[in-house]
Amino acid sequence: SESTRLLDVYLFLFDYFLLITKIKRNKKKYGGSNTSLIPVFPSLTPELQSFIREGGFCTVLDQPIPLDRLMLKNVEPV
């Protein structure tokens, strides 16, 4: 929020907190690894599932935000 550069993030909403993550691409390729052994989570978008199969992962940007301290507001599109 303090930077002017844009950053793609993934939000994970749990029962009691919101987790904000960014994606990291794994620079090592897993040649010959069997991607069918990687579990599929139906709640993830197809894009994120594909990213994880390619060896990517999400890193947490900040502490989880408790839902009782969170306020949501609708904003008009820019």
C-alpha positions as CSV (number, residue, x, y, z in Angstrom):
1,S,0.0,0.0,0.0
2,E,3.0,2.3,0.5
3,S,4.5,1.6,-2.9
4,T,3.3,3.0,-6.3
5,R,4.3,-0.1,-8.2
6,L,1.6,-2.7,-8.9
7,L,1.9,-6.2,-7.5
8,D,-0.2,-9.3,-8.4
9,V,-1.3,-11.0,-5.2
10,Y,-3.5,-14.0,-4.3
11,L,-5.9,-13.7,-1.3
12,F,-6.8,-16.8,0.7
13,L,-9.9,-16.3,2.9
14,F,-10.1,-18.7,5.9
15,D,-12.7,-18.9,8.6
16,Y,-10.9,-16.4,10.9
17,F,-8.3,-14.6,8.8
18,L,-7.3,-13.3,5.4
19,L,-3.9,-14.2,4.0
20,I,-2.2,-12.1,1.3
21,T,0.4,-13.8,-0.8
22,K,2.5,-13.2,-3.9
23,I,3.6,-15.8,-6.3
24,K,7.2,-16.9,-6.7
25,R,8.4,-18.8,-9.8
26,N,10.8,-21.6,-9.2
27,K,13.8,-21.1,-11.4
28,K,14.7,-24.8,-11.3
29,K,12.9,-27.0,-13.7
30,Y,12.0,-30.4,-12.5
31,G,12.9,-32.4,-15.5
32,G,11.2,-35.8,-15.4
33,S,9.2,-35.2,-12.3
34,N,5.8,-36.6,-12.3
35,T,3.4,-33.6,-12.0
36,S,0.4,-36.0,-11.6
37,L,1.6,-36.7,-8.0
38,I,1.0,-33.0,-7.1
39,P,-2.3,-32.7,-5.3
40,V,-5.1,-30.7,-7.1
41,F,-7.2,-28.3,-5.0
42,P,-10.5,-27.7,-6.7
43,S,-11.0,-24.4,-4.9
44,L,-7.9,-22.9,-6.6
45,T,-8.2,-21.2,-10.0
46,P,-7.0,-23.2,-13.0
47,E,-4.2,-20.6,-13.4
48,L,-2.9,-21.1,-9.9
49,Q,-3.2,-24.9,-10.2
50,S,-1.1,-24.8,-13.3
51,F,1.4,-22.5,-11.7
52,I,1.8,-24.9,-8.7
53,R,2.3,-27.8,-11.0
54,E,5.2,-26.0,-12.7
55,G,7.0,-25.7,-9.4
56,G,5.8,-22.2,-8.3
57,F,4.6,-21.4,-4.8
58,C,3.1,-18.5,-2.9
59,T,4.9,-16.5,-0.2
60,V,3.1,-14.6,2.6
61,L,3.5,-10.8,2.2
62,D,2.4,-9.8,5.7
63,Q,0.8,-11.2,8.9
64,P,-2.6,-12.7,8.4
65,I,-5.5,-10.2,8.9
66,P,-8.1,-11.3,11.5
67,L,-11.6,-11.0,10.0
68,D,-12.9,-9.2,13.1
69,R,-10.4,-6.4,12.4
70,L,-11.3,-6.2,8.7
71,M,-13.7,-3.7,7.1
72,L,-14.9,-4.2,3.5
73,K,-16.1,-1.4,1.3
74,N,-17.3,-1.3,-2.3
75,V,-15.3,1.0,-4.6
76,E,-16.1,2.3,-8.0
77,P,-13.9,1.0,-10.9
78,V,-11.3,3.4,-12.0
